[in-house]
Amino acid sequence: MNASPKQFLRDTLQTVLLVALLAGLLFAASGVWPPMVAVESGSMEPHMERGDLVVVTAPDRWTATATPRDSGVVTADRAGGYERFGAPGDVVVYVVPDRRGSPIIHRAHFYVRAGEDWYVRADPEALPAGVDDCTELLNCPAPHSGYVTKGDANAHYDQANGIAPPVKEEWVVSKGRFRVPLLGWVRLLTAVVV
């Protein structure tokens, strides 16, 4: 049975309207677009795996606990029992200006001020071997205020291995809320094809 052109047009418009309505609701709830990101590497294992889809919100949306600044980001050192993705602190999605590649999704461990010697606050296990003070550590003293971040599966802080300087608050585009295993592969595979 063939649909008439009028029926086809009506069905198409209904589908487009439904998709637009769902997209609008997701944007209204999350405060960011896109409201989901695909995990592209294993840097957050075991809490997030490559190919997971992570639902995200604006950093200041739906904050579960008080934060030292109005950013809405809870750092691991100030989590006080608050956990996200199986460990203390928020998992943030950030974009470093002038850096090529996809946004990075890693955990915020602590916040540093411009000029701060953050070596004294760092977990020695998250620093490269042989680093004994700030002068031997990349991005120390801190070139500007921002978050010290790290992938849960990574050996070192992003700032200690040159992935990024301290992550400025304005570089944080969203924070992770929950993950849907494997669904991110749809996004990852279509990005390769396109």
FIKOLZA-1660 file (N, C-alpha, C; in steps of 0.1 Angstrom, whole numbers, plus 5000, padded with zeros to 4 digits):
% residues 194
   i   px   py   pz ch aa at
   1 5008 4988 5000  A  M  N
   1 5000 5000 5000  A  M CA
   1 5009 5012 5000  A  M  C
   2 5007 5021 4990  A  N  N
   2 5015 5033 4989  A  N CA
   2 5008 5045 4995  A  N  C
   3 5016 5053 5003  A  A  N
   3 5010 5064 5009  A  A CA
   3 5009 5076 4998  A  A  C
   4 4999 5083 5000  A  S  N
   4 4998 5095 4991  A  S CA
   4 5009 5105 4994  A  S  C
   5 5012 5114 4985  A  P  N
   5 5022 5125 4988  A  P CA
   5 5017 5133 5000  A  P  C
   6 5004 5135 5002  A  K  N
   6 4999 5143 5013  A  K CA
   6 5001 5136 5026  A  K  C
   7 4999 5123 5026  A  Q  N
   7 5001 5115 5038  A  Q CA
   7 5016 5115 5042  A  Q  C
   8 5025 5113 5031  A  F  N
   8 5039 5113 5033  A  F CA
   8 5044 5126 5039  A  F  C
   9 5039 5137 5034  A  L  N
   9 5043 5150 5039  A  L CA
   9 5038 5152 5054  A  L  C
  10 5026 5148 5057  A  R  N
  10 5021 5149 5070  A  R CA
  10 5029 5140 5080  A  R  C
  11 5033 5128 5076  A  D  N
  11 5041 5119 5085  A  D CA
  11 5055 5125 5087  A  D  C
  12 5060 5131 5076  A  T  N
  12 5074 5137 5077  A  T CA
  12 5073 5149 5087  A  T  C
  13 5064 5158 5085  A  L  N
  13 5062 5169 5094  A  L CA
  13 5060 5165 5109  A  L  C
  14 5052 5155 5111  A  Q  N
  14 5050 5151 5125  A  Q CA
  14 5063 5145 5131  A  Q  C
  15 5071 5138 5123  A  T  N
  15 5083 5133 5128  A  T CA
  15 5093 5144 5131  A  T  C
  16 5094 5154 5122  A  V  N
  16 5103 5165 5124  A  V CA
  16 5099 5173 5136  A  V  C
  17 5086 5175 5138  A  L  N
  17 5081 5183 5150  A  L CA
  17 5084 5175 5163  A  L  C
  18 5082 5162 5163  A  L  N
  18 5085 5154 5174  A  L CA
  18 5100 5154 5178  A  L  C
  19 5109 5153 5168  A  V  N
  19 5123 5154 5170  A  V CA
  19 5127 5168 5176  A  V  C
  20 5121 5178 5170  A  A  N
  20 5124 5192 5175  A  A CA
  20 5119 5194 5189  A  A  C
  21 5107 5189 5192  A  L  N
  21 5102 5190 5206  A  L CA
  21 5111 5182 5216  A  L  C
  22 5115 5170 5212  A  L  N
  22 5125 5163 5221  A  L CA
  22 5138 5170 5223  A  L  C
  23 5143 5176 5212  A  A  N
  23 5156 5183 5212  A  A CA
  23 5154 5196 5221  A  A  C
  24 5143 5202 5220  A  G  N
  24 5140 5214 5228  A  G CA
  24 5139 5211 5243  A  G  C
  25 5132 5200 5246  A  L  N
  25 5131 5195 5260  A  L CA
  25 5145 5191 5266  A  L  C
  26 5153 5184 5258  A  L  N
  26 5167 5181 5262  A  L CA
  26 5175 5193 5265  A  L  C
  27 5174 5203 5256  A  F  N
  27 5182 5216 5258  A  F CA
  27 5176 5223 5270  A  F  C
  28 5163 5224 5272  A  A  N
  28 5158 5231 5284  A  A CA
  28 5162 5224 5297  A  A  C
  29 5162 5211 5297  A  A  N
  29 5166 5204 5309  A  A CA
  29 5181 5205 5312  A  A  C
  30 5189 5204 5301  A  S  N
  30 5204 5203 5303  A  S CA
  30 5211 5217 5303  A  S  C
  31 5205 5226 5296  A  G  N
  31 5211 5240 5294  A  G CA
  31 5223 5240 5285  A  G  C
  32 5226 5229 5278  A  V  N
  32 5237 5229 5268  A  V CA
  32 5233 5222 5256  A  V  C
  33 5240 5224 5245  A  W  N
  33 5238 5217 5233  A  W CA
  33 5251 5213 5227  A  W  C
  34 5254 5201 5224  A  P  N
  34 5245 5189 5225  A  P CA
  34 5244 5185 5240  A  P  C
  35 5233 5179 5244  A  P  N
  35 5231 5174 5258  A  P CA
  35 5238 5160 5261  A  P  C
  36 5245 5155 5251  A  M  N
  36 5251 5142 5253  A  M CA
  36 5265 5142 5245  A  M  C
  37 5275 5135 5251  A  V  N
  37 5288 5134 5244  A  V CA
  37 5291 5119 5244  A  V  C
  38 5299 5115 5234  A  A  N
  38 5304 5102 5233  A  A CA
  38 5318 5101 5238  A  A  C
  39 5321 5091 5246  A  V  N
  39 5334 5089 5252  A  V CA
  39 5343 5083 5241  A  V  C
  40 5354 5090 5238  A  E  N
  40 5363 5086 5227  A  E CA
  40 5375 5079 5231  A  E  C
  41 5378 5078 5244  A  S  N
  41 5390 5071 5248  A  S CA
  41 5388 5064 5261  A  S  C
  42 5398 5056 5265  A  G  N
  42 5397 5049 5278  A  G CA
  42 5402 5056 5290  A  G  C
  43 5404 5069 5289  A  S  N
  43 5410 5077 5300  A  S CA
  43 5401 5078 5312  A  S  C
  44 5388 5075 5312  A  M  N
  44 5380 5075 5323  A  M CA
  44 5376 5062 5328  A  M  C
  45 5382 5051 5323  A  E  N
  45 5378 5038 5328  A  E CA
  45 5382 5036 5343  A  E  C
  46 5375 5029 5350  A  P  N
  46 5364 5020 5347  A  P CA
  46 5351 5026 5348  A  P  C
  47 5350 5039 5351  A  H  N
  47 5337 5046 5353  A  H CA
  47 5330 5050 5340  A  H  C
  48 5338 5052 5330  A  M  N
  48 5333 5055 5317  A  M CA
  48 5341 5047 5307  A  M  C
  49 5335 5041 5297  A  E  N
  49 5343 5033 5287  A  E CA
  49 5341 5039 5274  A  E  C
  50 5351 5037 5265  A  R  N
  50 5350 5042 5251  A  R CA
  50 5338 5036 5245  A  R  C
  51 5330 5045 5239  A  G  N
  51 5318 5042 5233  A  G CA
  51 5305 5044 5242  A  G  C
  52 5307 5048 5254  A  D  N
  52 5296 5052 5262  A  D CA
  52 5291 5066 5258  A  D  C
  53 5278 5068 5260  A  L  N
  53 5272 5081 5258  A  L CA
  53 5269 5087 5271  A  L  C
  54 5274 5099 5273  A  V  N
  54 5273 5106 5286  A  V CA
  54 5263 5118 5285  A  V  C
  55 5253 5118 5293  A  V  N
  55 5243 5129 5293  A  V CA
  55 5250 5140 5302  A  V  C
  56 5250 5152 5297  A  V  N
  56 5256 5163 5303  A  V CA
  56 5247 5174 5306  A  V  C
  57 5250 5183 5315  A  T  N
  57 5243 5196 5317  A  T CA
  57 5252 5207 5318  A  T  C
  58 5247 5219 5318  A  A  N
  58 5255 5231 5321  A  A CA
  58 5261 5229 5334  A  A  C
  59 5274 5235 5336  A  P  N
  59 5281 5233 5349  A  P CA
  59 5273 5237 5361  A  P  C
  60 5265 5248 5360  A  D  N
  60 5258 5253 5371  A  D CA
  60 5244 5248 5373  A  D  C
  61 5240 5238 5365  A  R  N
  61 5227 5233 5365  A  R CA
  61 5226 5221 5374  A  R  C
  62 5216 5220 5383  A  W  N
  62 5214 5208 5391  A  W CA
  62 5225 5204 5400  A  W  C
  63 5231 5214 5406  A  T  N
  63 5243 5212 5415  A  T CA
  63 5238 5206 5428  A  T  C
  64 5244 5195 5432  A  A  N
  64 5239 5187 5444  A  A CA
  64 5245 5193 5457  A  A  C
  65 5255 5200 5456  A  T  N
  65 5262 5205 5468  A  T CA
  65 5267 5219 5466  A  T  C
  66 5271 5226 5477  A  A  N
  66 5276 5240 5475  A  A CA
  66 5290 5239 5469  A  A  C
  67 5293 5249 5461  A  T  N
  67 5306 5249 5455  A  T CA
  67 5313 5262 5459  A  T  C
  68 5326 5262 5460  A  P  N
  68 5333 5274 5465  A  P CA
  68 5331 5287 5456  A  P  C
  69 5329 5285 5443  A  R  N
  69 5326 5295 5434  A  R CA
  69 5312 5293 5428  A  R  C
  70 5307 5301 5420  A  D  N
  70 5294 5299 5414  A  D CA
  70 5294 5291 5402  A  D  C
  71 5305 5284 5400  A  S  N
  71 5307 5276 5387  A  S CA
  71 5298 5264 5387  A  S  C
  72 5295 5258 5399  A  G  N
  72 5287 5246 5400  A  G CA
  72 5295 5234 5399  A  G  C
  73 5308 5235 5398  A  V  N
  73 5317 5223 5397  A  V CA
  73 5322 5220 5411  A  V  C
  74 5320 5207 5415  A  V  N
  74 5324 5202 5428  A  V CA
  74 5337 5194 5425  A  V  C
  75 5348 5199 5431  A  T  N
  75 5361 5193 5429  A  T CA
  75 5363 5181 5439  A  T  C
  76 5371 5171 5435  A  A  N
  76 5373 5159 5443  A  A CA
  76 5378 5163 5458  A  A  C
  77 5386 5173 5459  A  D  N
  77 5391 5177 5472  A  D CA
  77 5381 5183 5481  A  D  C
  78 5370 5187 5476  A  R  N
  78 5359 5194 5483  A  R CA
  78 5346 5186 5482  A  R  C
  79 5346 5174 5478  A  A  N
  79 5334 5166 5475  A  A CA
  79 5326 5163 5488  A  A  C
  80 5333 5160 5499  A  G  N
  80 5326 5157 5512  A  G CA
  80 5315 5147 5510  A  G  C
  81 5318 5135 5504  A  G  N
  81 5309 5125 5502  A  G CA
  81 5301 5125 5489  A  G  C
  82 5302 5136 5482  A  Y  N
  82 5296 5137 5469  A  Y CA
  82 5304 5129 5459  A  Y  C
  83 5297 5121 5451  A  E  N
  83 5304 5113 5441  A  E CA
  83 5297 5114 5428  A  E  C
  84 5304 5113 5417  A  R  N
  84 5299 5113 5404  A  R CA
  84 5307 5102 5396  A  R  C
  85 5300 5093 5390  A  F  N
  85 5307 5083 5382  A  F CA
  85 5317 5075 5391  A  F  C
  86 5313 5071 5403  A  G  N
  86 5321 5062 5411  A  G CA
  86 5333 5068 5419  A  G  C
  87 5334 5081 5419  A  A  N
  87 5346 5087 5426  A  A CA
  87 5342 5101 5430  A  A  C
  88 5349 5107 5440  A  P  N
  88 5346 5120 5444  A  P CA
  88 5348 5131 5433  A  P  C
  89 5339 5141 5433  A  G  N
  89 5340 5152 5424  A  G CA
  89 5333 5151 5411  A  G  C
  90 5331 5162 5404  A  D  N
  90 5324 5162 5391  A  D CA
  90 5334 5158 5380  A  D  C
  91 5328 5152 5370  A  V  N
  91 5335 5150 5357  A  V CA
  91 5330 5161 5348  A  V  C
  92 5340 5169 5343  A  V  N
  92 5337 5180 5334  A  V CA
  92 5341 5178 5320  A  V  C
  93 5334 5184 5311  A  V  N
  93 5338 5184 5297  A  V CA
  93 5344 5198 5294  A  V  C
  94 5356 5199 5289  A  Y  N
  94 5362 5212 5287  A  Y CA
  94 5369 5213 5274  A  Y  C
  95 5370 5225 5269  A  V  N
  95 5376 5228 5256  A  V CA
  95 5387 5238 5259  A  V  C
  96 5399 5235 5255  A  V  N
  96 5410 5245 5256  A  V CA
  96 5411 5252 5243  A  V  C
  97 5411 5266 5243  A  P  N
  97 5412 5273 5231  A  P CA
  97 5425 5270 5224  A  P  C
  98 5425 5270 5211  A  D  N
  98 5437 5267 5203  A  D CA
  98 5442 5253 5204  A  D  C
  99 5434 5244 5210  A  R  N
  99 5438 5230 5210  A  R CA
  99 5429 5223 5200  A  R  C
 100 5436 5215 5192  A  R  N
 100 5428 5207 5182  A  R CA
 100 5423 5195 5188  A  R  C
 101 5412 5190 5182  A  G  N
 101 5406 5178 5187  A  G CA
 101 5393 5180 5195  A  G  C
 102 5388 5169 5199  A  S  N
 102 5375 5169 5206  A  S CA
 102 5376 5174 5220  A  S  C
 103 5365 5178 5226  A  P  N
 103 5366 5183 5240  A  P CA
 103 5371 5171 5249  A  P  C
 104 5376 5174 5261  A  I  N
 104 5381 5164 5270  A  I CA
 104 5371 5163 5281  A  I  C
 105 5369 5150 5285  A  I  N
 105 5360 5147 5296  A  I CA
 105 5368 5140 5307  A  I  C
 106 5371 5148 5318  A  H  N
 106 5380 5143 5329  A  H CA
 106 5374 5148 5342  A  H  C
 107 5379 5143 5353  A  R  N
 107 5374 5147 5367  A  R CA
 107 5382 5159 5371  A  R  C
 108 5375 5168 5378  A  A  N
 108 5381 5180 5384  A  A CA
 108 5385 5176 5398  A  A  C
 109 5399 5177 5400  A  H  N
 109 5404 5173 5413  A  H CA
 109 5405 5185 5423  A  H  C
 110 5410 5196 5419  A  F  N
 110 5411 5208 5428  A  F CA
 110 5413 5220 5419  A  F  C
 111 5410 5231 5426  A  Y  N
 111 5411 5244 5419  A  Y CA
 111 5423 5252 5424  A  Y  C
 112 5431 5258 5415  A  V  N
 112 5443 5266 5418  A  V CA
 112 5441 5280 5414  A  V  C
 113 5448 5289 5421  A  R  N
 113 5448 5303 5418  A  R CA
 113 5461 5306 5409  A  R  C
 114 5460 5317 5402  A  A  N
 114 5471 5321 5393  A  A CA
 114 5484 5323 5402  A  A  C
 115 5495 5317 5398  A  G  N
 115 5507 5318 5406  A  G CA
 115 5509 5308 5417  A  G  C
 116 5499 5300 5419  A  E  N
 116 5499 5291 5431  A  E CA
 116 5509 5279 5428  A  E  C
 117 5516 5275 5438  A  D  N
 117 5525 5263 5438  A  D CA
 117 5515 5252 5442  A  D  C
 118 5510 5245 5432  A  W  N
 118 5500 5235 5434  A  W CA
 118 5506 5221 5437  A  W  C
 119 5519 5220 5435  A  Y  N
 119 5527 5208 5438  A  Y CA
 119 5523 5203 5453  A  Y  C
 120 5523 5212 5462  A  V  N
 120 5521 5209 5476  A  V CA
 120 5507 5203 5478  A  V  C
 121 5497 5206 5470  A  R  N
 121 5483 5200 5471  A  R CA
 121 5481 5188 5463  A  R  C
 122 5490 5185 5454  A  A  N
 122 5488 5174 5445  A  A CA
 122 5490 5160 5451  A  A  C
 123 5483 5150 5446  A  D  N
 123 5485 5137 5450  A  D CA
 123 5498 5132 5444  A  D  C
 124 5508 5128 5451  A  P  N
 124 5521 5124 5446  A  P CA
 124 5520 5112 5435  A  P  C
 125 5509 5104 5437  A  E  N
 125 5507 5093 5427  A  E CA
 125 5503 5098 5414  A  E  C
 126 5498 5111 5413  A  A  N
 126 5493 5116 5400  A  A CA
 126 5503 5125 5394  A  A  C
 127 5515 5125 5399  A  L  N
 127 5526 5133 5393  A  L CA
 127 5536 5124 5387  A  L  C
 128 5543 5129 5377  A  P  N
 128 5554 5121 5370  A  P CA
 128 5565 5117 5380  A  P  C
 129 5571 5106 5378  A  A  N
 129 5582 5101 5387  A  A CA
 129 5593 5111 5387  A  A  C
 130 5599 5114 5398  A  G  N
 130 5611 5122 5399  A  G CA
 130 5608 5137 5400  A  G  C
 131 5595 5141 5400  A  V  N
 131 5592 5155 5403  A  V CA
 131 5592 5157 5418  A  V  C
 132 5600 5166 5422  A  D  N
 132 5602 5168 5437  A  D CA
 132 5597 5182 5441  A  D  C
 133 5594 5191 5432  A  D  N
 133 5589 5204 5436  A  D CA
 133 5582 5211 5424  A  D  C
 134 5577 5223 5426  A  C  N
 134 5569 5230 5416  A  C CA
 134 5578 5233 5404  A  C  C
 135 5591 5236 5406  A  T  N
 135 5599 5240 5395  A  T CA
 135 5601 5229 5385  A  T  C
 136 5599 5217 5389  A  E  N
 136 5600 5205 5380  A  E CA
 136 5587 5200 5374  A  E  C
 137 5576 5207 5376  A  L  N
 137 5563 5203 5372  A  L CA
 137 5557 5213 5362  A  L  C
 138 5552 5207 5351  A  L  N
 138 5546 5216 5341  A  L CA
 138 5534 5224 5347  A  L  C
 139 5532 5236 5342  A  N  N
 139 5521 5244 5347  A  N CA
 139 5522 5248 5361  A  N  C
 140 5534 5248 5367  A  C  N
 140 5535 5251 5381  A  C CA
 140 5547 5261 5382  A  C  C
 141 5545 5272 5388  A  P  N
 141 5533 5277 5394  A  P CA
 141 5522 5278 5384  A  P  C
 142 5509 5279 5388  A  A  N
 142 5498 5279 5379  A  A CA
 142 5499 5292 5371  A  A  C
 143 5498 5291 5357  A  P  N
 143 5499 5303 5349  A  P CA
 143 5486 5311 5350  A  P  C
 144 5475 5306 5354  A  H  N
 144 5463 5313 5356  A  H CA
 144 5454 5304 5365  A  H  C
 145 5443 5309 5370  A  S  N
 145 5434 5302 5379  A  S CA
 145 5427 5291 5371  A  S  C
 146 5424 5280 5377  A  G  N
 146 5416 5270 5370  A  G CA
 146 5416 5256 5377  A  G  C
 147 5410 5247 5371  A  Y  N
 147 5409 5233 5377  A  Y CA
 147 5421 5225 5373  A  Y  C
 148 5426 5217 5382  A  V  N
 148 5435 5206 5379  A  V CA
 148 5427 5194 5377  A  V  C
 149 5428 5187 5365  A  T  N
 149 5420 5176 5361  A  T CA
 149 5428 5164 5358  A  T  C
 150 5420 5153 5357  A  K  N
 150 5427 5140 5354  A  K CA
 150 5417 5130 5350  A  K  C
 151 5420 5122 5340  A  G  N
 151 5412 5111 5336  A  G CA
 151 5414 5100 5347  A  G  C
 152 5403 5093 5351  A  D  N
 152 5404 5083 5362  A  D CA
 152 5414 5072 5359  A  D  C
 153 5416 5069 5346  A  A  N
 153 5425 5058 5342  A  A CA
 153 5439 5063 5339  A  A  C
 154 5441 5076 5339  A  N  N
 154 5454 5082 5335  A  N CA
 154 5463 5082 5347  A  N  C
 155 5476 5081 5345  A  A  N
 155 5485 5081 5356  A  A CA
 155 5488 5095 5362  A  A  C
 156 5487 5105 5354  A  H  N
 156 5491 5119 5358  A  H CA
 156 5479 5129 5355  A  H  C
 157 5480 5140 5363  A  Y  N
 157 5471 5151 5360  A  Y CA
 157 5473 5156 5346  A  Y  C
 158 5462 5161 5340  A  D  N
 158 5463 5167 5327  A  D CA
 158 5474 5178 5326  A  D  C
 159 5474 5186 5337  A  Q  N
 159 5483 5197 5338  A  Q CA
 159 5498 5193 5339  A  Q  C
 160 5500 5181 5345  A  A  N
 160 5514 5176 5347  A  A CA
 160 5520 5169 5334  A  A  C
 161 5511 5165 5326  A  N  N
 161 5516 5158 5314  A  N CA
 161 5514 5166 5301  A  N  C
 162 5509 5179 5302  A  G  N
 162 5509 5187 5291  A  G CA
 162 5496 5187 5282  A  G  C
 163 5486 5179 5287  A  I  N
 163 5473 5179 5280  A  I CA
 163 5467 5193 5280  A  I  C
 164 5467 5200 5291  A  A  N
 164 5461 5213 5292  A  A CA
 164 5467 5220 5304  A  A  C
 165 5467 5234 5303  A  P  N
 165 5470 5241 5315  A  P CA
 165 5458 5240 5325  A  P  C
 166 5459 5246 5337  A  P  N
 166 5447 5246 5346  A  P CA
 166 5435 5251 5338  A  P  C
 167 5424 5243 5339  A  V  N
 167 5412 5245 5331  A  V CA
 167 5404 5257 5337  A  V  C
 168 5404 5268 5329  A  K  N
 168 5396 5280 5333  A  K CA
 168 5381 5276 5334  A  K  C
 169 5374 5283 5343  A  E  N
 169 5360 5280 5344  A  E CA
 169 5353 5282 5331  A  E  C
 170 5356 5292 5323  A  E  N
 170 5349 5294 5311  A  E CA
 170 5352 5284 5300  A  E  C
 171 5362 5276 5302  A  W  N
 171 5365 5264 5293  A  W CA
 171 5356 5252 5296  A  W  C
 172 5351 5252 5308  A  V  N
 172 5342 5240 5311  A  V CA
 172 5328 5243 5304  A  V  C
 173 5325 5234 5295  A  V  N
 173 5313 5236 5287  A  V CA
 173 5301 5228 5293  A  V  C
 174 5304 5217 5301  A  S  N
 174 5293 5209 5307  A  S CA
 174 5300 5200 5317  A  S  C
 175 5291 5193 5324  A  K  N
 175 5296 5183 5333  A  K CA
 175 5287 5170 5332  A  K  C
 176 5293 5159 5334  A  G  N
 176 5286 5146 5332  A  G CA
 176 5276 5143 5343  A  G  C
 177 5265 5137 5339  A  R  N
 177 5254 5133 5348  A  R CA
 177 5253 5118 5350  A  R  C
 178 5251 5111 5338  A  F  N
 178 5251 5097 5338  A  F CA
 178 5255 5092 5325  A  F  C
 179 5258 5079 5324  A  R  N
 179 5262 5073 5311  A  R CA
 179 5253 5062 5307  A  R  C
 180 5252 5061 5294  A  V  N
 180 5245 5050 5287  A  V CA
 180 5255 5041 5280  A  V  C
 181 5258 5029 5285  A  P  N
 181 5269 5021 5279  A  P CA
 181 5266 5018 5264  A  P  C
 182 5277 5019 5257  A  L  N
 182 5277 5015 5242  A  L CA
 182 5270 5025 5233  A  L  C
 183 5260 5032 5237  A  L  N
 183 5252 5041 5228  A  L CA
 183 5261 5051 5221  A  L  C
 184 5272 5055 5227  A  G  N
 184 5281 5065 5220  A  G CA
 184 5287 5060 5208  A  G  C
 185 5288 5047 5206  A  W  N
 185 5294 5041 5193  A  W CA
 185 5287 5046 5181  A  W  C
 186 5274 5049 5182  A  V  N
 186 5266 5054 5171  A  V CA
 186 5272 5067 5166  A  V  C
 187 5275 5076 5176  A  R  N
 187 5281 5089 5173  A  R CA
 187 5295 5087 5168  A  R  C
 188 5303 5079 5174  A  L  N
 188 5317 5077 5171  A  L CA
 188 5318 5071 5156  A  L  C
 189 5310 5061 5153  A  L  N
 189 5311 5055 5140  A  L CA
 189 5306 5065 5129  A  L  C
 190 5296 5073 5132  A  T  N
 190 5291 5082 5122  A  T CA
 190 5301 5093 5120  A  T  C
 191 5309 5097 5130  A  A  N
 191 5319 5108 5128  A  A CA
 191 5330 5103 5120  A  A  C
 192 5333 5090 5120  A  V  N
 192 5344 5084 5111  A  V CA
 192 5339 5084 5097  A  V  C
 193 5327 5081 5095  A  V  N
 193 5321 5080 5081  A  V CA
 193 5320 5094 5075  A  V  C
 194 5316 5104 5082  A  V  N
 194 5314 5117 5077  A  V CA
 194 5326 5124 5075  A  V  C
% end
